[in-house]
């Protein structure tokens, strides 16, 4: 790894930049893949639950990574599922 000899602050900055690119690519892929009511098949699955938890965490930890409207299909899924009793009963905060 090229960054191995860099000062710690510089390594963290490089790592965060890579992570942001990866998060953007992953959210974009999920958004494009979401062509139905759920991520996989025609009913709620672990994939949907994991997407909601990840989205809600990102929204609180790094809101600039999930700006309103950038991933419309994924955002709509999250907003819809967050209204389900199981999600209402277990808020992130």
The 8 nearest C-alpha neighbors of each residue, nearest first, counted from 0:
[[1, 2, 3, 4, 5, 10, 14, 13],
 [0, 2, 3, 4, 5, 10, 13, 14],
 [1, 3, 5, 0, 4, 10, 13, 9],
 [4, 2, 1, 5, 0, 10, 6, 7],
 [5, 3, 2, 6, 1, 10, 7, 0],
 [4, 6, 2, 3, 10, 9, 7, 1],
 [7, 5, 9, 8, 10, 4, 3, 2],
 [6, 8, 10, 9, 11, 5, 12, 4],
 [9, 7, 11, 10, 6, 12, 5, 13],
 [8, 10, 12, 6, 7, 11, 5, 13],
 [11, 9, 7, 13, 12, 8, 2, 5],
 [12, 10, 14, 8, 9, 13, 15, 7],
 [11, 13, 9, 15, 10, 14, 16, 8],
 [14, 12, 16, 10, 11, 15, 9, 17],
 [15, 13, 11, 17, 16, 12, 10, 18],
 [14, 16, 18, 12, 17, 13, 11, 19],
 [15, 17, 13, 19, 14, 18, 12, 20],
 [18, 16, 14, 20, 15, 19, 21, 13],
 [17, 19, 15, 21, 20, 16, 22, 14],
 [18, 20, 22, 16, 21, 17, 15, 23],
 [21, 19, 23, 17, 18, 22, 24, 16],
 [20, 22, 18, 24, 19, 23, 25, 17],
 [23, 21, 25, 19, 24, 20, 26, 18],
 [22, 24, 20, 26, 21, 25, 27, 19],
 [25, 23, 21, 27, 22, 26, 28, 20],
 [26, 24, 28, 22, 27, 23, 21, 29],
 [27, 25, 29, 23, 28, 24, 30, 22],
 [26, 28, 30, 24, 25, 29, 23, 31],
 [27, 29, 25, 31, 30, 26, 32, 24],
 [30, 28, 32, 26, 31, 27, 33, 25],
 [29, 31, 73, 27, 33, 72, 28, 32],
 [32, 30, 28, 29, 33, 27, 34, 72],
 [33, 31, 29, 30, 34, 28, 38, 27],
 [32, 34, 38, 30, 31, 35, 29, 72],
 [33, 35, 32, 36, 31, 38, 37, 72],
 [36, 34, 37, 33, 38, 41, 40, 39],
 [35, 37, 41, 34, 38, 76, 33, 42],
 [38, 36, 35, 39, 41, 43, 42, 40],
 [37, 39, 33, 47, 46, 40, 32, 35],
 [40, 38, 37, 41, 44, 46, 42, 43],
 [41, 39, 42, 37, 38, 35, 43, 36],
 [40, 42, 37, 36, 39, 43, 35, 38],
 [43, 41, 40, 37, 44, 39, 36, 38],
 [42, 44, 37, 47, 41, 45, 48, 39],
 [45, 43, 46, 47, 42, 48, 39, 37],
 [44, 46, 48, 47, 49, 43, 50, 39],
 [47, 45, 49, 44, 48, 50, 38, 39],
 [48, 46, 50, 45, 49, 44, 38, 51],
 [49, 47, 45, 51, 50, 46, 52, 44],
 [48, 50, 52, 46, 51, 47, 45, 53],
 [49, 51, 47, 53, 48, 52, 54, 46],
 [52, 50, 54, 48, 77, 49, 53, 55],
 [51, 53, 49, 55, 54, 50, 56, 48],
 [52, 54, 56, 50, 51, 55, 49, 57],
 [55, 53, 51, 57, 56, 52, 50, 58],
 [54, 56, 58, 52, 57, 53, 51, 59],
 [57, 55, 53, 59, 58, 54, 60, 52],
 [58, 56, 60, 61, 54, 59, 55, 62],
 [57, 59, 62, 55, 56, 61, 60, 54],
 [58, 60, 56, 57, 62, 61, 55, 54],
 [59, 61, 57, 58, 56, 62, 55, 63],
 [62, 60, 57, 63, 58, 64, 59, 65],
 [63, 61, 58, 64, 65, 59, 57, 60],
 [62, 64, 61, 65, 66, 58, 57, 60],
 [65, 63, 62, 61, 66, 57, 23, 19],
 [66, 64, 62, 63, 58, 67, 57, 69],
 [67, 65, 63, 69, 64, 68, 62, 70],
 [66, 68, 69, 65, 70, 74, 71, 63],
 [67, 69, 71, 70, 66, 74, 65, 72],
 [68, 70, 67, 66, 71, 65, 74, 27],
 [69, 71, 68, 73, 30, 72, 74, 27],
 [72, 70, 74, 68, 73, 69, 75, 30],
 [73, 71, 75, 30, 74, 70, 76, 33],
 [72, 74, 30, 76, 75, 71, 70, 77],
 [73, 75, 71, 77, 76, 72, 70, 78],
 [76, 74, 78, 72, 73, 77, 71, 79],
 [77, 75, 73, 79, 74, 78, 80, 72],
 [76, 78, 74, 80, 51, 79, 75, 81],
 [77, 79, 75, 81, 76, 80, 74, 82],
 [80, 78, 76, 77, 81, 82, 75, 83],
 [79, 81, 77, 82, 83, 78, 76, 86],
 [82, 80, 86, 78, 83, 79, 77, 87],
 [81, 83, 80, 79, 87, 84, 86, 78],
 [82, 84, 80, 81, 86, 85, 87, 79],
 [85, 83, 87, 86, 88, 82, 81, 89],
 [86, 84, 88, 83, 87, 89, 81, 82],
 [85, 87, 89, 81, 88, 84, 83, 90],
 [86, 88, 84, 89, 85, 90, 82, 83],
 [87, 89, 85, 86, 84, 90, 83, 81],
 [90, 88, 86, 87, 85, 91, 92, 84],
 [91, 89, 92, 87, 88, 86, 81, 85],
 [92, 90, 89, 55, 56, 52, 86, 59],
 [91, 90, 89, 59, 56, 55, 87, 88]]
